[in-house]
Amino acid sequence: MLRTKPHLRNSIEFSMNKSILLPHRTMPPAKGQDLDFVNVASSYLIHSEWDKLDKLVNFFTPFRIKHILLKTQKDYVLVFDFFNWVDVRKSELNTLDVSCIVLHVLTKYKKFKSADVILRRILANGSSELDHPRKVFDALVYSYKMCDSSSFVFDALFKTHAHMKKLRNASDCFCWMKEYGFYPTVVSCNAYLSALNSLKRWDIALAFYKEILWCRISPNVYTINMVMEAYCKQGKLELAVELFNEMEGMGIALNVVSYNTLIAGYCSKGLISSGLKLKNMMEKNGMQANSVTYNTLMNGFCKERKLHEASKLMGEMKSKGVSSTVVTYNTLISGYISIGYTAKAMQLFEEMSMSGVKADILTYNAVISGLCKEGKTKKSAYLVKELDKEKLVPNSSTFAALIEGQCVRNNADRAFQLYRSLVRSGCHPNESTFEILISAFLQNQDYDGAVKVLKEMIDRAISPTQDTLSHLINGLNRCGDFKQASELCRELETRRLISKECLQILCIEDANSDI
């Protein structure tokens, strides 16, 4: 396990050790008419005489704008206002070099939100060019000394790449910064870690954490929490526990998220008792468990089909004044549906409304699914109508539940009509929906209907299970429709949706069924 090194950096630091010297690029001085124009325009700008500037708009050039910006750079408000003024009137004059000067000024005065707006636009405008991120970085490097800038400008660029989830660009920017002896703040490093975790790039997140330590950037509690999450998601629970135990020695105080992250790690491994112990430890250390803590543990119990324990936790939440959320109710409702206790799920659904917790599409889908599994299609149809009143849009899971409901009632044709509605609404059916649908037709020995479903599956490059296909092929052969059975097998093989081994097995089964 990598441990933190002494004398860690708490903020951006510039080091000349083994780093490339920053180039000193100057801009030609304004002379003659250019100089006169810059002086007049700067005077108008300083005195906020925008009406007079409007009359000069056709005489501005990027060269003149850069000189005006440098002349007024000690007033970041004026610089930003002027940049926006130019942008409204002649946006093409705000070139990359012009924008870089504004970025230097804004970041020097720590106006990062304004800088982020400009950076996002610059990066988005050149997104089609592979070398654009490098051009932006180099433009900032070349104008750095001219603007007497601070290293926060590179930190802002790195963080914007991270917020835009442009992982390769962020990684490249980090490396380029190091070449010149710059290091990002821990806040920006956290933004990058957050982007990596949100995209489930746990491996890169852990590698970047090692890089943070190697660069002697001091991690904070948010850094460690995200690293623990990455360890847990990769199944390396023991390393997450080790890091959790090291936090105090690193001078980092644990927070509720630290405990919740590790509790989630335990629950993902089915170690719910360890998660409960950690919750108790958290409370002994003076931190109150929040809704996330309870929801995580309840979800763990529901996966183990221990609904009694999950329900007890909800009761504990109420007694301790922790508000139940939509996630709390969804977890318990889905849990009861999974074990066939639809009545209890409906009871919770009604309690949810009375408690003022607004149901979302996941809540409705769970309840509709439970009702449909019991063949209660009228009740489920009523809930579907409610979706419109609640301004919720049915999705693939809603249709899948309704299709299953019709299949339970042996209404395969009605189920297929619902499938058509699903496709028209722009939703995408999944494999299980197709399997339920095709099984309903096969159960009714409606092989033409089953073939219709199979062709829909083939069009979407979805493979049927061997059992389903065997049932269908045997049924077609029994009906004497050998040609269609053969054509379906050939098409599945051509589309590589069935292996040759599976095809051979089907042929053997067909031969046996003919004997």
CORLINBEL-V328051 format. One record per helix or strand of 3 or more residues. SS is the DSSP state (H for helix, E for strand). FROM is the first residue (numbers start at 1). TO is the last residue. If there is no record, write none. Layout:
((SS	FROM	TO) (SS	FROM	TO))
This chain:
((H	32	46) (H	50	55) (H	57	59) (H	62	71) (H	76	93) (H	96	108) (H	112	125) (H	132	142) (H	152	163) (H	167	179) (H	186	198) (H	202	214) (H	221	233) (H	237	246) (H	256	268) (H	272	284) (H	291	303) (H	307	319) (H	326	338) (H	342	354) (H	361	373) (H	377	389) (H	396	408) (H	412	424) (H	431	443) (H	447	459) (H	466	478) (H	482	494) (H	500	514))
